[in-house]
Amino acid sequence: MKSIIKFVFAMFLLFSLIANAQQKVALHHTGTTTIFSGSNPLIDAYAASVANDTIYLPGGTFAPPSNFDKKIAVFGAGHYENATLATGKTFINGNVVLKENADNFYIEGIEINGNLTFSDNESVNQVVVKRCKINGTLNVVGNLSLPSTNFGLFGSVVLGNIDLVNAQNILISNSILQGRVFNSIGNAFNNTIFLNNYSYYGSEAPLNGDNNQVNNNIFINANTGYLIGGNGNVAKNNLCVLPTPNFGTLPTASGNFVGIVQTAIFITQSGNYFNYSDDYHLQNTSSYLGIDGTQVGIYGGLFPYKEGAIPSNPHIESKTIAPQTNATGELNIQVLVKAQTN
């Protein structure tokens, strides 16, 4: 039933865009669909939503509400240009702020042109961010008096720094991180690429914190020998450009692949910036295996990176619209929609 609902929304949003350039947002609530348009359709749809509702965004740019304080799901059309040729990319133009009633908040297939922030000392739990791109920072702020727990970041790209000072039991998996990670205590980082793009030359590490599980990742060259700054971290089967990486104080380190030349890692990639034109597949998938026997990096592990980060709702791959109607007044429209299994 969920697949049918998603397919209906995909087709409705496509044809509504064909008929009218004004953006439309679909709100699904217990079998009922409401369509919002106007200047701020996402804000209006969110205001009308209640817990467990789902909001579907087409390609386009949308202003967010001042905060998200409900258990809802938000789906977009994706953020890779070559995967959204028929629909356009989905942008949220502004900061996404989560408050304490946003437990189980879910967001997928959206480029956030701002920061993603868990409100200061508000416990927001079981949040999932999947196949999104965050152009700003990701911040879970507070002093652990009311920690946010069980947050998962999957198959996503984060350009800014990540601060997990008020986070517990966090999983960052199969993602690409351009900035640094701060204040991570007891969290897990699996099959992620640390591009290590920062300008300060000192004893600064791309990952900072204590007692983290850091496995099957790829660390592009750091400014110093430090890859992890902190105590008691576990670092296994990570691929590192540095020949003698420092994993912090009293680490448990084993099976790491060190001194690997950057140009020999990926099919095409250079520098320390995320680029859509780069190909992050490994040149040799059998030489660098993680602790689970799959390849290190974003295409291994339990949650392999999906090509084009296509979201799990039905995907409009192409559309062909005749420039005018035929002799009987009919407009020829051909649309190819592909169902997604994950």
C-alpha positions as CSV (number, residue, x, y, z in Angstrom):
1,M,0.0,0.0,0.0
2,K,2.8,2.4,0.8
3,S,4.4,1.8,-2.6
4,I,1.1,2.6,-4.3
5,I,0.7,5.8,-2.3
6,K,4.2,6.9,-3.2
7,F,3.6,6.1,-6.9
8,V,0.4,8.2,-6.9
9,F,2.2,11.1,-5.3
10,A,5.0,10.9,-7.8
11,M,2.7,11.0,-10.7
12,F,0.5,13.7,-9.3
13,L,3.4,16.0,-8.6
14,L,4.8,15.4,-12.0
15,F,1.6,16.2,-13.8
16,S,0.8,19.1,-11.6
17,L,4.2,20.6,-12.5
18,I,3.5,20.0,-16.2
19,A,0.2,21.9,-15.9
20,N,1.4,24.7,-13.6
21,A,4.8,26.0,-12.8
22,Q,3.9,26.7,-9.2
23,Q,5.4,24.2,-6.8
24,K,3.1,21.8,-5.1
25,V,3.6,19.7,-1.9
26,A,1.7,16.6,-1.0
27,L,0.7,15.8,2.6
28,H,-0.4,12.3,3.3
29,H,-2.5,11.6,6.5
30,T,-4.1,8.2,7.2
31,G,-5.3,7.6,3.6
32,T,-6.1,11.3,2.8
33,T,-3.9,13.5,0.5
34,T,-3.9,17.2,0.7
35,I,-2.0,19.3,-1.9
36,F,-0.4,22.7,-0.9
37,S,0.8,25.3,-3.3
38,G,1.4,29.0,-3.0
39,S,4.6,30.8,-1.9
40,N,5.5,28.5,1.1
41,P,3.9,25.1,0.4
42,L,6.3,23.1,2.7
43,I,5.6,25.5,5.6
44,D,1.9,25.2,5.1
45,A,2.0,21.4,4.7
46,Y,4.0,21.1,7.9
47,A,1.6,23.4,9.8
48,A,-1.3,21.1,8.8
49,S,0.5,17.9,9.6
50,V,0.2,15.8,12.7
51,A,2.4,13.0,14.0
52,N,3.0,10.1,11.6
53,D,2.2,12.1,8.5
54,T,4.4,12.1,5.4
55,I,5.3,15.1,3.2
56,Y,6.4,14.6,-0.4
57,L,8.4,17.3,-2.2
58,P,9.0,17.4,-5.9
59,G,12.0,19.0,-7.5
60,G,12.4,22.6,-6.6
61,T,13.3,24.9,-3.8
62,F,11.3,25.1,-0.6
63,A,11.5,27.3,2.5
64,P,11.4,25.2,5.7
65,P,9.3,25.9,8.8
66,S,11.2,27.6,11.7
67,N,11.5,24.1,13.2
68,F,10.3,20.5,13.0
69,D,8.6,19.5,16.2
70,K,6.6,16.4,15.1
71,K,7.2,12.8,14.2
72,I,6.9,13.1,10.4
73,A,8.7,11.9,7.3
74,V,9.8,14.1,4.4
75,F,10.7,12.7,1.0
76,G,12.3,14.6,-1.9
77,A,13.2,13.7,-5.5
78,G,17.0,13.5,-4.8
79,H,20.1,15.8,-4.9
80,Y,22.2,14.4,-7.8
81,E,21.6,16.4,-11.0
82,N,22.1,13.4,-13.3
83,A,19.6,11.4,-11.3
84,T,16.9,14.1,-11.3
85,L,16.9,15.2,-14.9
86,A,13.1,14.6,-15.2
87,T,12.1,16.3,-11.9
88,G,14.9,18.6,-10.9
89,K,16.7,18.4,-7.5
90,T,14.9,19.0,-4.2
91,F,16.2,21.8,-2.1
92,I,15.3,23.0,1.4
93,N,16.6,26.5,1.3
94,G,17.4,27.2,5.0
95,N,18.2,25.5,8.2
96,V,16.4,22.3,9.4
97,V,15.9,22.5,13.2
98,L,14.7,19.6,15.1
99,K,13.0,20.0,18.5
100,E,12.1,17.5,21.3
101,N,8.8,16.3,19.8
102,A,10.5,15.3,16.5
103,D,11.4,11.7,17.7
104,N,11.5,9.3,14.7
105,F,11.8,12.2,12.3
106,Y,12.8,10.9,8.8
107,I,14.2,12.8,5.9
108,E,15.4,11.4,2.5
109,G,16.4,12.6,-0.9
110,I,16.8,16.4,-0.1
111,E,19.7,18.9,-0.4
112,I,19.6,21.1,2.7
113,N,21.1,24.5,1.8
114,G,21.8,25.3,5.4
115,N,22.5,23.5,8.7
116,L,20.8,20.5,10.3
117,T,20.6,21.2,14.1
118,F,19.2,19.3,17.0
119,S,18.0,22.0,19.4
120,D,20.1,22.8,22.4
121,N,19.6,20.3,25.2
122,E,16.4,18.9,23.7
123,S,16.3,15.1,23.5
124,V,15.4,14.2,19.9
125,N,15.7,10.5,19.4
126,Q,15.7,7.9,16.5
127,V,16.1,10.5,13.7
128,V,17.1,9.1,10.3
129,V,18.8,11.2,7.6
130,K,19.1,9.2,4.4
131,R,20.5,10.1,1.0
132,C,20.6,13.8,1.7
133,K,23.2,16.5,1.2
134,I,23.8,19.0,3.9
135,N,25.7,22.1,2.6
136,G,26.2,23.5,6.1
137,T,27.0,21.9,9.5
138,L,25.3,19.1,11.4
139,N,25.0,20.0,15.1
140,V,23.6,18.0,18.1
141,V,24.1,20.6,20.7
142,G,23.8,20.5,24.5
143,N,25.6,19.2,27.6
144,L,24.3,15.6,27.8
145,S,21.7,16.6,30.4
146,L,19.1,15.6,27.8
147,P,21.0,13.8,25.1
148,S,19.7,12.9,21.6
149,T,20.1,9.2,21.0
150,N,20.0,6.7,18.1
151,F,20.5,9.1,15.3
152,G,21.4,7.6,12.0
153,L,23.1,9.3,9.0
154,F,23.1,7.0,5.9
155,G,24.2,7.4,2.3
156,S,24.5,11.2,2.8
157,V,27.0,14.0,2.1
158,V,27.9,16.6,4.7
159,L,30.0,19.5,3.6
160,G,30.4,21.3,7.0
161,N,31.6,20.1,10.3
162,I,29.7,17.8,12.6
163,D,29.4,18.4,16.3
164,L,28.0,15.5,18.4
165,V,28.4,16.9,21.8
166,N,24.9,16.1,22.9
167,A,24.6,12.8,21.0
168,Q,24.7,9.2,22.2
169,N,24.5,5.9,20.3
170,I,24.9,7.5,16.8
171,L,25.7,5.7,13.6
172,I,27.2,7.4,10.6
173,S,27.4,4.9,7.8
174,N,28.2,4.9,4.1
175,S,28.4,8.7,3.9
176,I,30.9,11.3,2.6
177,L,32.1,13.9,5.2
178,Q,34.0,16.9,3.9
179,G,34.5,18.6,7.3
180,R,35.6,17.4,10.7
181,V,33.7,15.6,13.5
182,F,33.9,16.9,17.0
183,N,32.9,15.7,20.5
184,S,31.9,12.1,19.5
185,I,31.6,9.8,22.5
186,G,30.8,6.2,22.0
187,N,29.5,6.4,18.5
188,A,30.0,4.3,15.4
189,F,31.5,5.4,12.0
190,N,31.3,2.7,9.3
191,N,32.2,2.7,5.6
192,T,32.4,6.4,5.4
193,I,34.8,8.6,3.4
194,F,36.6,11.3,5.5
195,L,37.8,13.9,2.9
196,N,39.5,15.9,5.7
197,N,39.0,19.4,4.1
198,Y,40.2,21.9,6.6
199,S,42.9,24.6,6.6
200,Y,44.3,24.6,10.1
201,Y,47.7,23.0,10.3
202,G,48.2,21.7,13.7
203,S,47.3,18.6,15.8
204,E,43.8,18.5,14.4
205,A,42.2,15.2,13.5
206,P,39.2,14.7,11.1
207,L,37.5,12.7,13.9
208,N,37.6,13.8,17.5
209,G,36.3,12.0,20.6
210,D,36.5,8.9,22.8
211,N,35.5,5.3,22.7
212,N,34.2,5.3,19.2
213,Q,34.0,2.3,16.8
214,V,35.7,3.4,13.6
215,N,35.7,0.6,11.0
216,N,35.9,0.2,7.3
217,N,36.3,3.9,6.5
218,I,38.6,5.7,4.1
219,F,40.7,8.6,5.4
220,I,42.1,10.9,2.7
221,N,45.3,12.7,3.7
222,A,45.2,14.7,6.9
223,N,47.3,17.8,7.7
224,T,49.1,15.9,10.5
225,G,49.5,12.3,11.5
226,Y,46.3,12.4,13.6
227,L,43.3,10.7,12.1
228,I,41.4,10.3,15.5
229,G,41.9,12.7,18.4
230,G,40.8,11.1,21.6
231,N,41.0,8.1,23.9
232,G,40.1,4.5,23.7
233,N,38.8,4.4,20.1
234,V,38.6,1.2,18.1
235,A,39.9,1.6,14.6
236,K,39.8,-1.5,12.3
237,N,40.2,-2.1,8.6
238,N,40.3,1.6,7.7
239,L,42.1,2.7,4.5
240,C,44.4,5.6,5.1
241,V,46.6,7.7,2.9
242,L,48.9,8.4,5.8
243,P,51.7,5.8,6.2
244,T,51.8,6.1,10.0
245,P,48.4,7.3,11.1
246,N,47.7,8.2,14.8
247,F,44.4,6.8,16.1
248,G,44.6,8.7,19.4
249,T,45.5,7.6,22.9
250,L,45.4,3.9,23.8
251,P,43.5,2.9,20.7
252,T,42.6,-0.6,19.6
253,A,43.8,-0.7,16.0
254,S,44.1,-3.6,13.7
255,G,43.8,-4.5,10.0
256,N,44.2,-1.0,8.8
257,F,45.5,-0.3,5.2
258,V,48.1,2.5,5.5
259,G,50.2,4.5,3.1
260,I,47.8,4.1,0.2
261,V,48.4,6.7,-2.5
262,Q,45.2,8.8,-3.0
263,T,45.2,8.4,-6.7
264,A,45.2,4.6,-6.4
265,I,42.0,4.5,-4.2
266,F,39.0,5.6,-6.2
267,I,38.1,5.3,-9.9
268,T,38.3,9.1,-10.2
269,Q,38.9,11.5,-7.3
270,S,41.3,14.2,-6.3
271,G,41.6,16.8,-3.6
272,N,39.6,17.1,-0.4
273,Y,36.3,18.4,-1.7
274,F,33.1,16.4,-2.5
275,N,32.4,16.6,-6.2
276,Y,29.5,15.0,-8.1
277,S,31.8,14.2,-11.0
278,D,34.0,12.0,-8.8
279,D,33.6,8.2,-8.8
280,Y,34.0,6.9,-5.3
281,H,34.1,3.2,-6.3
282,L,37.3,1.5,-5.4
283,Q,39.8,0.7,-8.1
284,N,40.4,-2.7,-6.4
285,T,37.4,-3.9,-4.5
286,S,39.0,-7.2,-3.4
287,S,42.2,-5.8,-1.9
288,Y,40.7,-3.6,0.9
289,L,38.1,-5.5,2.9
290,G,36.4,-4.4,6.0
291,I,35.8,-6.4,9.2
292,D,32.6,-7.9,7.7
293,G,34.4,-9.1,4.5
294,T,32.9,-6.5,2.2
295,Q,34.9,-3.6,0.7
296,V,35.8,-0.6,2.7
297,G,34.2,2.7,1.8
298,I,30.7,3.7,0.9
299,Y,29.9,0.8,-1.3
300,G,30.5,-1.9,1.3
301,G,28.9,-2.8,4.6
302,L,25.2,-3.2,5.5
303,F,24.0,0.0,3.8
304,P,25.8,0.4,0.4
305,Y,25.7,3.8,-1.2
306,K,23.0,4.0,-3.8
307,E,24.0,5.3,-7.2
308,G,22.8,8.8,-7.6
309,A,21.4,8.7,-4.0
310,I,18.0,8.0,-5.5
311,P,15.4,8.1,-2.7
312,S,13.2,5.1,-1.9
313,N,10.0,6.5,-3.2
314,P,9.2,5.7,-6.9
315,H,11.6,7.6,-9.2
316,I,10.7,9.5,-12.3
317,E,13.5,8.6,-14.7
318,S,12.4,10.5,-17.8
319,K,9.5,12.4,-19.3
320,T,8.7,13.4,-22.8
321,I,6.0,16.0,-23.4
322,A,4.8,16.9,-26.9
323,P,5.2,20.7,-27.7
324,Q,1.5,20.9,-28.7
325,T,-1.7,18.8,-28.8
326,N,-2.6,16.7,-31.8
327,A,-5.6,17.2,-34.1
328,T,-8.0,15.8,-31.5
329,G,-6.7,18.0,-28.7
330,E,-4.7,15.3,-27.0
331,L,-1.3,16.0,-25.5
332,N,1.2,13.1,-25.9
333,I,3.1,12.6,-22.6
334,Q,5.4,9.7,-21.9
335,V,6.7,9.1,-18.4
336,L,9.1,6.4,-17.2
337,V,8.7,5.7,-13.5
338,K,10.9,3.1,-11.7
339,A,9.9,1.5,-8.4
340,Q,12.6,1.4,-5.7
341,T,13.3,-1.6,-3.5
342,N,15.2,0.4,-0.9
